[in-house]
Every structure is written in C-alpha cells, then in structure tokens.
Amino acid sequence: MSKKKKNRQDGFVFSTDPDYTPEDNPFGYLLQGSYKKESDDIDSRDQVLRIHLVRRKGNKEVTLVKGFEGSTEDLKALGKMLKTKCGGGGTVKNGEILIQGNHREKVRKLLIEEGYRNTKLAGG
C-alpha cells in the first residue's frame, strides 16, 4: 500500500506583526531556536570561553573555542586573529571557532592577552 502524504502544518506559527519578537511569546525561544540579541555587547572580561580538542575523521585534531557571546562580526574577527597567529586554517560557524591542529595552549595564551581572562582548557 502506498502511504498517503499528509499536509501537516500543526505546529506552524506565523505572525504578521512587524514589531513581533520571540520575546513577546513565552514559547518563542522554541520557535526561533536560541534567540539572542546581538545589540548587547558583553565585555571581554565577562566572557566564559572554553577551549576543546576534538578529533575528526582521519584522526585529525581540531582546536574548538566555545562560549563566545557577542556579534558575529566580533566572532569572525577573533577567529581570523587566532587562525593568523596559530598559522593554521580553520573556520567560524555556529558560534564556534575551529582551528586546524592542536593549538590549545597557544590559543589560551592569545585569548588571555586579548582580555578574555575567564578562558580555560576543557575536555581531554
């Protein structure tokens, strides 16, 4: 037997209000994912950054910096600076900085010099 395709729009929510923000709805965070205002700048001393070492396929090591709160432009600038100083490739996506290779100690030292005092190594 063939399966019937159901047009399911049970959980779909749409608002025509141009001033609507997910904060207006008590369940808005569920609809929009993790909603953060980027207008609130957080001081670098208040940032809590964690540096992880992750192994990817082919036993390649990647240094991962998590916990940055702020605008995406600031995150990209910080990622570019770290990649340049470490002499490796990498990317910035999903609010995380990935740097190819094991550069945990060097990244920690660079972040502390930049003013991110609450930076710690995490994981193995």
C-alpha positions as CSV (number, residue, x, y, z in Angstrom):
1,M,0.0,0.0,0.0
2,S,1.1,3.5,-0.7
3,K,1.5,6.0,2.1
4,K,-0.8,9.0,2.0
5,K,1.0,12.3,2.1
6,K,-0.4,14.4,4.9
7,N,-0.1,18.1,4.7
8,R,0.9,18.7,8.3
9,Q,1.1,22.3,9.5
10,D,0.0,21.6,13.0
11,G,2.9,23.4,14.7
12,F,3.4,26.2,12.2
13,V,3.1,29.7,13.7
14,F,3.1,32.9,11.6
15,S,2.8,36.5,12.7
16,T,2.1,39.5,10.5
17,D,3.0,41.9,13.2
18,P,6.2,43.8,12.0
19,D,7.3,44.5,15.6
20,Y,6.9,40.9,16.8
21,T,9.9,39.4,18.6
22,P,10.2,35.9,20.0
23,E,10.4,37.5,23.5
24,D,6.7,38.6,23.1
25,N,5.7,34.9,23.0
26,P,6.6,32.9,26.2
27,F,7.4,29.9,23.9
28,G,9.1,32.0,21.3
29,Y,12.5,30.5,22.1
30,L,11.2,27.1,20.9
31,L,10.1,28.6,17.6
32,Q,13.2,30.6,16.8
33,G,15.9,28.3,18.3
34,S,18.3,30.0,20.5
35,Y,17.4,33.7,20.1
36,K,20.0,36.2,21.3
37,K,20.1,39.9,20.9
38,E,23.3,41.0,19.3
39,S,22.9,44.6,20.3
40,D,24.0,43.9,23.8
41,D,27.8,43.9,23.8
42,I,29.4,41.9,26.5
43,D,32.8,42.9,27.9
44,S,35.6,40.5,27.1
45,R,36.4,40.1,30.8
46,D,32.9,38.7,31.4
47,Q,33.1,36.2,28.6
48,V,33.5,32.5,29.6
49,L,35.4,30.7,26.8
50,R,36.3,27.0,26.8
51,I,38.9,25.5,24.5
52,H,38.4,21.9,23.5
53,L,40.5,19.5,21.5
54,V,38.3,17.5,19.1
55,R,39.3,14.6,16.9
56,R,37.7,14.4,13.5
57,K,37.7,11.8,10.8
58,G,41.1,10.6,9.7
59,N,42.4,11.2,13.3
60,K,42.8,14.9,12.6
61,E,42.8,17.2,15.6
62,V,40.8,20.5,15.8
63,T,41.0,23.2,18.4
64,L,37.5,24.4,19.2
65,V,36.7,27.6,21.1
66,K,33.1,27.7,22.5
67,G,31.1,30.1,24.6
68,F,31.7,33.4,22.8
69,E,28.8,35.8,23.3
70,G,28.6,38.8,21.0
71,S,28.1,39.9,17.4
72,T,29.1,37.6,14.6
73,E,31.5,40.3,13.3
74,D,33.4,40.2,16.5
75,L,33.5,36.4,16.5
76,K,34.8,36.4,12.9
77,A,37.5,39.0,13.8
78,L,38.6,37.0,16.8
79,G,38.6,33.8,14.7
80,K,40.7,35.4,12.0
81,M,43.2,36.7,14.5
82,L,43.6,33.3,16.2
83,K,44.0,31.5,12.8
84,T,46.6,34.0,11.7
85,K,48.6,33.8,15.0
86,C,48.4,30.0,15.1
87,G,49.5,29.7,11.4
88,G,46.7,27.2,10.6
89,G,43.4,27.0,8.8
90,G,40.0,26.9,10.3
91,T,36.6,28.4,10.2
92,V,34.0,30.2,12.3
93,K,30.5,28.7,12.3
94,N,27.6,28.0,14.7
95,G,29.1,30.4,17.2
96,E,32.3,28.4,17.5
97,I,35.9,28.9,16.3
98,L,37.6,25.9,14.8
99,I,41.3,25.9,14.2
100,Q,43.1,23.0,12.5
101,G,45.6,21.3,14.7
102,N,46.3,21.1,18.4
103,H,46.8,24.8,19.4
104,R,45.1,24.8,22.8
105,E,47.9,26.3,24.9
106,K,48.7,28.9,22.2
107,V,45.0,29.9,21.8
108,R,44.6,30.2,25.6
109,K,47.6,32.4,25.8
110,L,46.4,34.6,22.9
111,L,42.9,34.9,24.4
112,I,44.2,36.0,27.8
113,E,46.4,38.6,26.1
114,E,43.3,39.9,24.2
115,G,41.5,40.4,27.6
116,Y,39.4,37.2,27.8
117,R,40.5,36.4,31.3
118,N,38.0,33.7,32.0
119,T,39.4,31.2,29.4
120,K,40.0,27.6,30.4
121,L,41.0,24.4,28.7
122,A,38.2,21.9,28.6
123,G,38.0,18.2,27.8
124,G,40.8,15.7,27.2
